[in-house]
Amino acid sequence: AAGDRALVDFAFRRTHGAEAAMTVARASAMVGFAATSNVEAARRFGLSAVGTMAHSYIEAFEGEAEAFRAFAEDNPANAILLVDTYDTLAGVRNAVAVITEMGLGRGDSGDSGNSDSDRGDSGDRGGGAGIRLDSGDLAALAREARGLLDEAGLTQTQIFVSGGLDEYAIADLLAAGAPIDAFGVGTKLGVSEDAPSLESVYKLVAYGGRPVMKLSTGKASTPGAKQVFRVSDASDASDATPGKAADVIALRDEASPAGAEPLLVPVMQNGTRTHFDTLAAARARFEADLDALPKTAKQIRDPLAPTAGPSADAAALAAAIEEKLIERDHAPEV
């Protein structure tokens, strides 16, 4: 959704506990977030720690410009000024005055993440500073703020946006042409607001070497220990059609289909964890897996996910055991 814009994890204060926040920060970094506001996660995982100011910080000062000035004195290399505490556009003007007065980012030609060609002149100013919008019509305010910044010659000053964002809001903002350089995402990233529960349970598939299954209506299980294979050409767009399987759910002792990769590996043996990827390795695997998905599966809205289907042997085993169970249940009592 964000394209080449930077994303920052703002989820710490929204997650269900400190360890959940650590998990979110690591997962965010794995999938491409540039930084986190969680300083402990940054220390633990070697991430970039970033943050801006709070509205309460600004309210603690007699005036907004005074707050901006104090913050910039403490953070001259990366002063991101929150401009919507009182009046957003007035806040932008105060930010412009402070950034100009203090010479923040003067002469910095670093890439701000925005691809507009008029943002890269080495004479541009404001590259070490930015403003943050956290409320209101973010697209309209970003345009007006960009105009005020550019008019003051602060063409490299970044516009950072936050406030209830998710992938849909970000996609809509960029589709509308909003001149935004980076996004802070918190609540929708750190909690499962759209799916607060997971209907998932372990099923017994074998006992004492004997494959077993359940026939409950709507909850039937598939017998036998499994392996899942991903076929190398499963990323073809044709594989994204409804009902067409991209992965093969096979029995564990089946031979690998030609050109297929087994996905399941042991992660614990005899109570000891045996497999743990570094963050760099996890990120590399994620990027490879993402690239392998068909474009239709990566649509922000109405994605068409590839499905998984049983191998011939797995389907035959399920059919045979189901038939056996039905015959047993209908057999006359002796």
C-alpha positions in Angstrom: 0.0 0.0 0.0 2.8 2.4 0.9 4.9 1.9 -2.2 8.3 3.5 -1.7 7.1 5.6 1.3 8.6 4.7 4.7 6.5 3.0 7.4 7.1 3.3 11.1 5.8 1.0 13.8 3.8 3.1 16.3 2.0 0.2 18.0 3.7 -0.1 21.4 1.0 1.6 23.5 -1.8 -0.2 21.7 -0.7 -3.8 21.9 -1.9 -6.3 24.5 1.2 -6.3 26.7 4.9 -5.6 26.3 5.8 -8.9 24.7 3.1 -8.4 22.1 4.7 -5.1 21.3 8.0 -6.8 20.8 6.5 -9.4 18.5 4.8 -6.6 16.5 8.0 -4.6 16.2 10.0 -7.7 14.9 7.3 -8.7 12.5 7.0 -5.2 11.2 10.7 -5.0 10.5 10.5 -8.4 8.9 8.0 -7.2 6.3 9.7 -3.9 5.5 8.9 -1.2 8.2 11.8 1.2 8.4 11.8 1.9 12.1 9.9 1.5 15.4 8.9 3.8 18.3 9.6 0.9 20.7 13.1 1.6 22.0 13.4 -1.8 23.7 12.5 -3.6 20.5 15.1 -1.4 18.7 17.7 -2.5 21.2 16.8 -6.1 21.2 16.5 -6.6 17.5 18.9 -3.9 16.2 16.2 -1.7 14.7 16.1 2.0 14.1 14.3 3.8 17.0 12.4 6.9 16.0 9.7 9.0 17.5 8.1 12.4 17.4 6.5 14.6 20.1 3.2 14.1 21.9 0.4 16.6 22.0 0.9 16.7 25.8 4.5 17.9 25.2 3.3 20.9 23.3 0.5 21.7 25.8 3.2 21.8 28.5 4.6 25.0 26.9 3.2 28.4 26.9 3.2 28.4 23.1 3.4 26.0 20.2 6.5 27.6 18.6 8.2 27.5 22.0 7.6 23.8 22.2 8.9 23.3 18.6 12.0 25.2 19.4 12.7 23.3 22.6 12.2 20.0 20.8 14.4 20.9 17.9 17.2 22.0 20.2 17.2 18.5 21.7 16.7 16.7 18.4 18.4 18.9 15.8 19.2 16.1 13.4 15.7 14.8 13.1 13.1 17.2 14.4 9.6 16.0 13.4 7.2 18.6 14.7 3.6 17.7 15.5 1.5 20.5 14.1 -2.2 19.6 14.8 -2.5 20.3 18.6 -4.4 23.5 18.1 -4.8 24.6 14.4 -3.0 22.5 11.9 -2.1 25.1 9.3 -1.1 27.6 12.0 1.0 24.8 13.4 2.7 24.3 10.0 3.5 28.0 9.9 5.0 27.9 13.3 7.0 24.8 12.2 8.2 26.7 9.2 9.3 29.6 11.3 11.2 27.4 13.8 12.8 25.2 11.1 13.9 28.4 9.2 15.1 30.2 12.3 17.2 27.2 13.5 18.5 26.3 10.0 17.4 22.7 10.4 18.5 20.6 7.5 19.9 23.6 5.6 21.6 22.4 2.5 20.7 18.7 3.1 19.9 17.0 -0.2 19.0 13.6 1.2 16.2 11.6 -0.3 13.0 12.1 1.6 11.2 9.2 0.1 9.1 11.3 -2.2 9.8 10.8 -5.8 8.8 14.3 -7.0 11.7 15.6 -9.1 11.5 19.1 -7.6 12.5 17.7 -4.2 16.1 16.8 -5.0 17.9 20.1 -5.7 21.0 20.3 -3.5 20.0 23.8 -2.6 16.8 22.6 -0.9 16.5 23.1 2.8 14.8 21.3 5.6 16.1 17.8 4.9 16.8 17.1 8.6 13.3 18.2 9.7 9.7 17.3 9.2 6.2 17.9 10.3 3.6 15.3 11.5 -0.1 15.4 10.7 -2.2 13.3 13.0 -5.9 14.4 12.4 -8.3 15.9 10.0 -8.4 15.5 6.2 -4.9 14.2 5.9 -4.7 14.4 2.1 -6.0 18.0 1.9 -3.8 19.1 4.8 -0.7 17.4 3.4 -1.2 19.4 0.1 -1.6 22.7 2.0 1.3 21.9 4.3 3.5 21.0 1.3 2.6 24.3 -0.3 3.5 26.3 2.8 6.8 24.4 3.2 7.8 24.7 -0.4 6.9 28.4 -0.4 9.4 28.9 2.4 12.1 27.0 0.5 11.8 23.9 2.8 11.3 21.6 -0.1 13.2 18.8 1.7 11.2 19.0 4.9 9.2 15.7 5.2 5.6 15.3 5.8 4.9 12.4 8.2 1.3 11.2 8.8 -0.3 9.1 11.5 -3.7 8.7 13.1 -5.8 5.5 12.7 -4.1 4.4 9.5 -4.3 1.0 7.9 -3.4 -0.3 4.5 -6.6 0.9 3.0 -6.2 4.5 4.3 -2.6 4.6 3.1 -3.5 3.3 -0.3 -6.3 5.9 -0.6 -4.0 8.8 0.5 -1.4 7.9 -2.1 -4.0 7.2 -4.8 -5.3 10.8 -4.1 -1.8 12.1 -4.8 -1.2 13.3 -1.2 2.4 14.5 -0.9 3.3 12.3 2.1 6.8 11.0 2.8 6.2 8.5 5.7 3.4 6.9 7.7 3.2 6.0 11.4 0.9 3.0 11.9 -0.2 2.0 15.4 -3.5 0.5 16.4 -4.4 -1.3 13.2 -0.9 -2.8 13.2 -0.6 -3.8 16.8 -4.1 -5.4 17.5 -6.3 -7.7 15.5 -9.2 -5.3 15.3 -10.7 -6.9 12.2 -10.2 -10.5 13.3 -10.0 -10.6 17.2 -10.2 -14.4 17.4 -8.7 -17.2 15.5 -10.8 -20.3 14.9 -8.0 -22.7 14.9 -7.4 -26.0 16.8 -5.1 -29.0 16.8 -6.7 -32.1 15.3 -5.6 -35.7 16.0 -4.6 -37.2 12.6 -2.9 -40.4 13.8 -2.7 -42.5 16.9 -0.3 -45.3 17.4 0.6 -45.2 13.7 -3.1 -45.5 12.7 -4.5 -42.6 10.7 -7.7 -41.2 12.3 -10.2 -38.6 11.3 -13.3 -36.8 12.5 -16.5 -36.6 10.5 -18.4 -33.9 12.4 -20.6 -31.8 10.1 -18.6 -28.7 9.1 -15.6 -29.8 11.2 -14.3 -32.9 9.4 -10.6 -33.4 9.6 -8.1 -35.0 7.2 -6.2 -38.1 8.4 -2.5 -38.8 8.4 0.6 -36.8 9.1 1.1 -34.1 6.5 3.7 -32.3 4.4 2.8 -29.2 2.3 4.5 -28.7 -1.0 4.7 -25.4 -3.0 5.1 -25.9 -6.7 7.6 -23.6 -8.3 5.2 -22.2 -10.9 2.4 -21.6 -8.4 2.9 -17.9 -8.8 1.3 -17.9 -12.3 -1.8 -15.8 -12.5 -3.7 -18.8 -13.6 -3.2 -20.4 -10.2 -5.1 -17.5 -8.6 -8.4 -18.6 -10.1 -11.1 -19.7 -7.6 -10.8 -23.4 -6.6 -7.4 -23.9 -8.2 -4.8 -25.2 -5.8 -1.3 -23.5 -5.5 0.0 -25.6 -2.6 -0.4 -29.4 -2.3 -1.3 -30.9 1.1 0.3 -34.3 0.9 1.0 -37.2 3.3 4.3 -36.8 5.1 5.9 -39.9 3.5 4.9 -38.9 0.0 7.7 -38.1 -2.5 8.0 -34.5 -3.4 6.2 -33.5 -6.6 8.5 -32.4 -9.4 9.7 -28.8 -8.9 8.0 -28.5 -5.5 9.4 -27.2 -2.2 8.4 -28.8 1.1 7.2 -26.1 3.5 7.1 -27.8 6.9 10.3 -28.3 8.9 10.7 -29.5 12.5 11.0 -26.6 15.0 11.0 -28.5 18.2 12.3 -32.0 19.0 12.1 -33.7 22.5 11.0 -30.4 24.0 13.9 -28.4 22.6 13.5 -25.7 20.0 15.6 -26.6 17.0 14.9 -23.8 14.4 15.0 -20.1 14.8 15.7 -17.6 12.0 17.5 -14.4 12.5 15.5 -11.3 11.6 17.6 -10.9 8.4 16.9 -14.4 7.3 13.2 -14.1 8.1 13.1 -10.9 6.1 14.8 -12.5 3.1 12.4 -15.4 3.2 9.4 -13.1 3.5 10.6 -11.1 0.5 11.1 -14.2 -1.6 7.7 -15.6 -0.6 6.0 -12.3 -1.4 7.6 -12.1 -4.8 6.3 -15.6 -5.5 2.7 -14.7 -5.0 0.6 -13.8 -8.0 -0.3 -10.1 -8.4 -4.0 -10.9 -7.7 -3.1 -12.2 -4.3 -1.3 -8.9 -3.4 -4.2 -6.6 -4.3 -5.0 -4.3 -1.3 -8.7 -4.8 -1.9 -10.4 -8.1 -2.8 -7.2 -10.1 -3.0 -7.6 -13.5 -4.7 -5.5 -15.9 -2.6 -4.1 -19.1 -4.0 -5.7 -22.1 -2.4 -4.3 -25.4 -1.1 -5.6 -28.8 -2.2 -5.0 -32.4 -1.2 -2.7 -34.8 -3.1 -4.2 -37.8 -4.7 -2.8 -40.1 -2.0 -4.1 -37.8 0.8 -7.6 -37.6 -0.8 -7.6 -41.4 -1.3 -6.7 -42.0 2.4 -9.4 -39.6 3.6 -12.0 -41.3 1.4 -11.0 -44.8 2.5 -11.1 -44.0 6.2 -14.4 -42.1 5.9 -15.9 -45.1 4.1 -14.6 -47.4 6.8 -16.0 -45.3 9.6 -19.4 -45.1 7.9 -19.6 -48.8 7.4 -18.6 -49.4 11.0 -21.3 -47.0 12.3 -23.9 -48.7 10.2 -22.9 -52.3 10.9 -25.4 -54.3 12.9 -24.5 -54.8 16.5 -23.4 -58.3 17.4 
